[in-house]
Amino acid sequence: MLTSPVRRRGSLGAADSAPSGFTGIFPHWLLRWRRPVWWQELGIIAIGYWLYSLGRNAIPQQAAIATRHGESVQRLQDRLHLNFELSINHWVAAHEWVAQVMDYYYATLHFVVTIGVMVWLFVRRPHIYRGARTVLFTTTLIALAGFALYPLAPPRLLPGVSYIDTLLKFHTWGSLADPDVAAHSNQYAAMPSLHIGWALWCGISIFMCAQRLWIRILALVYPLFTLTVIIGTANHYLIDAVGGAVTIALAVGIQWLLSGHGAYTPPFDAPDFAMPDPPLPVLRPSRRALRRRAAEPRTPDDLATDATTQSSGA
């Protein structure tokens, strides 16, 4: 039996009926609860990631425009006194083991944690999986639009500023700074920060659905540590992180418009996984079965069982 802090809109029962009020712009038949199927979800994820990679890398890199945007963002942060990024980056670069940890965090956990949370939701919280998955996919689509509309040079590629590219300095395996990887990836897809968008999605999903308090607290710390990593490795500006937070807020709103309920609220007709399992029905034998049983020869064990039953009833 599963228990969860996820709040229910109602419980499944004979008197259950469709909710009143705004029910989303999708038709009701499309929003009815269905347990997610693993091979369908794998196909959706594979196609979605392929389209994301294709779209991200198909966007013209526009180095000159991206550099001008980067300079504008840097000036804006200087004007807002948010220019602490350079100090953090230099401190990280001066401590190799810290830089190595952050570099591999940046290159790997962005995918590993996100996939892990998706699998956990699929297995343990299937009643809210589809809503959470819709938020994640919508976040990614909005980010793609941002990459196309506002190409941005990350701090590590900004000329005239002494940011240190820790990924390049310490030769992190699989990083975007690697020439072989950089040749096949858009280096100016930085606004909004999808690292922050996905990290917030993971943190919110675990916080809303986990049972243990310490796990829920760790879930909230994860986006904060991701923010430290993207700044310390000079891969994003602070404003990129703000863009990532705005992106996931928009995605949550779009999911609500589509379905009429929050991403972490189950559909009204979903099984109530937070309630105890109902008792099994008491099945009584038919009269024909009783007559057939009475006609069968009685064994000593049957007689002993009957005697025990009668004595307990008395």
Rosetta blueprint (number, residue, H / E / L):
1 M L
2 L L
3 T L
4 S L
5 P L
6 V L
7 R L
8 R L
9 R L
10 G L
11 S L
12 L L
13 G L
14 A L
15 A L
16 D L
17 S L
18 A L
19 P L
20 S L
21 G L
22 F L
23 T L
24 G L
25 I L
26 F L
27 P L
28 H H
29 W H
30 L H
31 L H
32 R L
33 W L
34 R L
35 R L
36 P L
37 V L
38 W H
39 W H
40 Q H
41 E H
42 L H
43 G H
44 I H
45 I H
46 A H
47 I H
48 G H
49 Y H
50 W H
51 L H
52 Y H
53 S H
54 L H
55 G H
56 R H
57 N H
58 A H
59 I L
60 P L
61 Q L
62 Q L
63 A H
64 A H
65 I H
66 A H
67 T H
68 R H
69 H H
70 G H
71 E H
72 S H
73 V H
74 Q H
75 R H
76 L H
77 Q H
78 D H
79 R H
80 L L
81 H L
82 L L
83 N L
84 F L
85 E H
86 L H
87 S H
88 I H
89 N H
90 H H
91 W H
92 V H
93 A H
94 A L
95 H L
96 E H
97 W H
98 V H
99 A H
100 Q H
101 V H
102 M H
103 D H
104 Y H
105 Y H
106 Y H
107 A H
108 T H
109 L H
110 H H
111 F H
112 V H
113 V H
114 T H
115 I H
116 G H
117 V H
118 M H
119 V H
120 W H
121 L H
122 F H
123 V H
124 R H
125 R L
126 P H
127 H H
128 I H
129 Y H
130 R H
131 G H
132 A H
133 R H
134 T H
135 V H
136 L H
137 F H
138 T H
139 T H
140 T H
141 L H
142 I H
143 A H
144 L H
145 A H
146 G H
147 F H
148 A H
149 L H
150 Y L
151 P L
152 L L
153 A L
154 P L
155 P H
156 R H
157 L H
158 L L
159 P L
160 G L
161 V L
162 S L
163 Y L
164 I L
165 D L
166 T H
167 L H
168 L H
169 K H
170 F L
171 H L
172 T L
173 W L
174 G L
175 S L
176 L L
177 A L
178 D L
179 P H
180 D H
181 V H
182 A H
183 A L
184 H L
185 S L
186 N L
187 Q L
188 Y L
189 A L
190 A L
191 M L
192 P L
193 S L
194 L H
195 H H
196 I H
197 G H
198 W H
199 A H
200 L H
201 W H
202 C H
203 G H
204 I H
205 S H
206 I H
207 F H
208 M H
209 C H
210 A L
211 Q L
212 R L
213 L H
214 W H
215 I H
216 R H
217 I H
218 L H
219 A H
220 L H
221 V H
222 Y H
223 P H
224 L H
225 F H
226 T H
227 L H
228 T H
229 V H
230 I H
231 I H
232 G H
233 T L
234 A L
235 N L
236 H L
237 Y L
238 L H
239 I H
240 D H
241 A H
242 V H
243 G H
244 G H
245 A H
246 V H
247 T H
248 I H
249 A H
250 L H
251 A H
252 V H
253 G H
254 I H
255 Q H
256 W H
257 L H
258 L H
259 S H
260 G L
261 H L
262 G L
263 A L
264 Y L
265 T L
266 P L
267 P L
268 F L
269 D L
270 A L
271 P L
272 D L
273 F L
274 A L
275 M L
276 P L
277 D L
278 P L
279 P L
280 L L
281 P L
282 V L
283 L L
284 R L
285 P L
286 S L
287 R H
288 R H
289 A H
290 L H
291 R H
292 R H
293 R H
294 A H
295 A H
296 E L
297 P L
298 R L
299 T L
300 P H
301 D H
302 D H
303 L H
304 A H
305 T H
306 D H
307 A H
308 T H
309 T H
310 Q H
311 S H
312 S H
313 G H
314 A L
